[in-house]
Amino acid sequence: MPPTLSQLVVVAPSRSERREQDGYGRDNIHVSIVAKRAILVVVLDGRCSPGLVRLRVERANGELDQIIDTMLQKAATPDDTAAFAEITDEDIDALFSE
């Protein structure tokens, strides 16, 4: 059974005590799943609103989903004009024999 998200995320001790003395407040972490394949983690300090981060992450998630889908589609289609398609075993042997 694969690990859950909470088992994968490890939060290191932060410097929030010192930041509270400096007037910055506490650190927050926003975690979200992107395209069912990646984890996006945003660490923010007390100067930034968690609500604003959530809104921007939602917008970015839509864009990242499209980018990842495009990448996966390109990776799934074979490309005959790839740079390595024209390299033969003889070329590799010649390269390492010198």
C-alpha positions in Angstrom: 0.0 0.0 0.0 1.6 3.3 -1.0 2.3 5.9 1.7 -0.2 8.7 2.3 0.6 12.3 1.8 0.9 12.9 5.5 3.5 10.2 5.7 5.5 11.7 2.9 5.6 15.3 4.2 8.2 15.9 6.8 8.3 19.3 8.3 11.6 20.4 9.7 11.7 22.6 12.8 11.4 26.2 11.7 12.8 29.5 13.0 9.3 30.7 13.9 10.2 31.6 17.5 12.9 34.0 16.3 10.6 35.4 13.6 7.9 36.0 16.1 10.4 38.2 18.1 11.3 40.0 14.8 7.6 40.7 14.1 7.2 38.2 11.2 4.8 35.8 12.9 4.6 32.1 12.3 5.5 30.0 9.3 2.8 28.3 7.3 3.0 25.4 4.8 0.5 24.9 1.9 0.7 21.5 0.3 -1.3 20.5 -2.9 -1.3 17.7 -5.5 -0.5 18.8 -9.1 -1.8 16.6 -12.0 -2.2 13.6 -9.7 1.6 13.2 -10.1 3.5 15.8 -8.1 3.4 17.6 -4.8 3.6 21.4 -4.7 4.8 22.7 -1.3 4.7 26.5 -0.6 6.3 27.7 2.6 5.3 31.2 3.7 6.0 33.4 6.7 3.6 35.6 8.6 3.9 38.4 6.1 1.8 36.6 3.5 -1.8 35.6 3.7 -2.5 31.9 3.5 -5.8 32.6 1.8 -4.0 34.5 -1.0 -1.5 31.7 -1.4 -4.5 29.2 -1.8 -6.0 31.3 -4.5 -2.8 31.7 -6.4 -1.9 28.0 -6.0 -5.4 27.0 -7.4 -4.7 29.2 -10.5 -1.2 27.8 -10.9 -2.5 24.2 -10.5 -4.7 24.6 -13.6 -1.7 25.9 -15.6 0.6 23.2 -14.3 -2.0 20.5 -15.1 -2.0 21.6 -18.7 1.8 21.8 -18.9 2.2 18.3 -17.4 -0.5 16.8 -19.6 1.2 18.3 -22.7 4.6 16.9 -21.6 3.1 13.4 -21.0 1.4 13.4 -24.4 4.7 14.4 -26.1 6.5 11.7 -24.2 4.0 9.1 -25.2 4.2 9.7 -28.9 7.4 8.3 -30.6 9.5 10.9 -32.3 11.4 9.4 -35.2 13.5 12.6 -35.6 15.1 12.2 -32.1 18.8 13.1 -31.9 19.7 9.6 -30.8 17.8 7.7 -33.5 20.6 8.1 -36.0 23.4 7.0 -33.7 24.5 3.4 -34.3 26.3 0.8 -32.2 29.3 1.3 -34.4 29.3 5.0 -33.6 29.3 4.3 -29.9 32.1 1.7 -30.2 34.2 4.1 -32.3 33.7 6.8 -29.7 35.0 4.7 -26.8 37.8 2.9 -28.7 39.9 6.0 -29.1 
